[in-house]
Amino acid sequence: MTLMNDKVHAYKDQMGALSDVLPDVVKAYHEFTGECFQPGSLDAKTKQLIALGIGLFANNEVCTLYHVAEARSKGATNEEIMEAVAVAGAVGGGHALSQGAMRVQEALH
């Protein structure tokens, strides 16, 4: 838990420093993401699980750690979180395989 807290806090500190330089950009980013994560047709927990999968696919460590914590805070179980991990793995593997099947085979011909 300390690693997660340290990295997420470091991110928040750096966003604070960025806000000193680009306050309007940081404010707009926080307003935009805040609105995106509001419950709507999808509940907040589902949105956090989606964000976790995207964070994993993008290989973004801070987002991964942050969205695990946020998914838990929205009621996600360990099993739901790991299922999101599995889906991200399927999408990531499918991405590589589909691009390989198309691009590599095109390059071979």
RAQUIDA-V570107 format. One record per residue. PHI is phi in radians with two decimals (999 if undefined). OMEGA is omega in whole degrees, -180 to 180 (999 if undefined). NEAR is the number of other C-alpha atoms within 12 Angstrom. Layout:
PHI&OMEGA&NEAR, PHI&OMEGA&NEAR
//
This chain:
999&-179&11, -1.14&179&10, -1.00&-180&13, -1.08&-179&20, -1.06&-180&17, -1.07&-177&16, -1.22&180&20, -1.18&178&25, -1.14&178&18, -1.08&177&17, -1.06&-179&20, -1.10&177&19, -1.08&-179&15, -1.18&175&16, -1.14&175&20, -1.10&178&18, -1.15&178&14, -1.12&179&17, -1.11&176&18, -1.14&-178&14, -1.62&-176&13, -2.25&-174&15, -1.06&-179&15, -1.19&179&14, -1.15&-179&16, -1.13&178&21, -1.07&-180&18, -1.11&179&14, -1.08&-179&17, -1.14&177&18, -1.13&-180&14, -1.09&-178&14, -1.17&177&15, -1.03&179&16, -1.17&-179&14, -1.07&-177&20, -1.60&175&25, -1.22&176&18, -1.04&177&15, -2.58&174&12, -1.09&173&11, -1.81&178&14, -1.35&-176&18, -1.06&180&25, -1.11&180&29, -1.08&179&31, -1.10&178&31, -1.18&178&36, -1.18&175&41, -1.10&180&33, -1.07&176&34, -1.05&179&38, -1.05&179&35, -1.17&177&27, -1.04&177&25, -1.16&-179&30, -1.06&-180&26, -1.40&-178&17, 1.02&-179&17, -1.78&-175&19, -1.09&-178&22, -1.11&179&26, -1.10&179&29, -1.04&-179&30, -1.09&-178&31, -1.09&-175&31, -1.32&170&34, -1.09&-179&39, -1.09&-180&26, -1.18&178&27, -1.08&178&32, -1.07&-178&24, -1.17&178&18, -1.65&174&22, 1.76&179&20, -1.19&176&26, -1.49&175&19, -1.01&-180&16, -1.13&178&15, -1.14&179&23, -1.10&-180&33, -1.20&175&20, -1.16&175&19, -1.09&176&32, -1.06&180&26, -1.09&179&22, -1.11&177&22, -1.06&177&26, -1.12&178&23, -1.14&179&18, -1.16&179&21, -1.11&178&21, -1.18&178&15, -1.12&178&17, -1.09&-180&16, -1.12&-178&16, -1.17&-179&16, -1.15&179&15, -1.20&177&16, -1.12&-179&15, -1.08&-177&14, -1.51&-173&15, -1.22&-177&14, -1.18&179&13, -1.13&176&12, -1.12&-180&10, -1.16&180&10, -1.28&-179&9, -1.74&999&7
//
